[in-house]
């Protein structure tokens, strides 16, 4: 190191600590050698008045300065290379989600990579890939069981580099949020199961022989429907596997005779399938809105107004807390395509017929509305949309959101509910209460 030490006065064990200038100098000059230096100094001795006497010639000092500078540059270069490798791994994961791991980049997974989700525990890259291929119907068993499998990536975060005194530079977990769907074609009614949640990837530098800089050494999945710890602000925790099995089988049960939908449904992206509710992102849309007293009259009026315009389901009703306030009904007519600009200036136009008729003559109470892209929490109910039923479902949904750390927008004075089937339908009805979520009050 270009340092000499007079050890003639070293008499007392340091007992794992070193408060002398020599230790501080060495740690400051050679950060990459901290662990080795600690092991050495733990066994050295020192005098209470002079632990170590440093004798440094000009040449040694210059040599030390040069070594420190070289180490600093090398350390910076190494961190930059590691950061680039993590960024590349995140891009690889994004591509794998889009293609449902076809192909799977095996070089980015350690040979003994572990995988744990609420139902499954696997070890080894071969078992990992076989499990993914089965869900995607790329194995013989998968072709028999499933079809139409896909996964949507909502976000990918993490992978920051952090300094650790014992382990050097460590990579924080990479966390993804996703929604998975698959159809069980082995059953005659072909139910579709949907899961949303997070994956936590443990990442470590790859060995020198590897063609990549970092690898995944472990993955732990959590489901929104069973793994969110109540009253924790949305934190995830492990649960017994029986809950996962029950959650899966419950989605495969036949639904019975259901009422026919009144119209094609306004599309949405499922962000969370939670315990007792869902969170969805709806695109910006244009529609028509009118005040009403009786729902059947509102349906009749908007049905006549939108004849030939191909309206969409659901019909959305807004009811204030006051019994004397107006009630409003909205029917969506058109929506922004996927990937469209979500700003208010890019809202989709309403059909020209609707614009010409609204506010005129017998349609004087009808107006055209444009609604921006929205993140909405919903809770389903199957009874007729009577006021006690709707308000009870609204209270239950608000309790679910509070439990799981999601923040509703507004003050809660308004109740919004959706109806998907015709007003006089036979069979199991489909109704929902909707609550817009506060921007920044959810993780999406």
Secondary structure, 3 states (H helix, E strand, C coil): CCCEEECCCCCEECCCCCCCHHHHHHHHHCHHHHHHHHHHHHCCEECCCCCCEEECCHHHHHHHHHHHHHHHHHHHHHHHHHHHHHHHHHHHHHHHHHHCCCCCCHHHEEEEEEEECCCCEEECHHHHHHHHHHHCCCCHHHHHHEEEEEEEEEEEEECCEEEECCCEEEECCEEEEEEEEEEECCCCCCCEEEEEEEEEEEEEECCCCCCCCEEEEEEEEEECCCCECCCCCCCECCCCHHHHHHHHHHHHCCCCCECCECCCECCEEEEEECCCCEEEEECCEEEEEEEECCHHHHHHHHHHHCCCCCCCECEEEEEECCCCCCEEEEEEEEECCCCCCCCHHHCCCCCHHHHHHCCCHHHCCCEEEEECCEEEEEEEECCCCCHHHHHHHHHHHHHHHHHCCCCECCCCCEEEEEECECCCCCCECCEEEEEEECCCCCCC
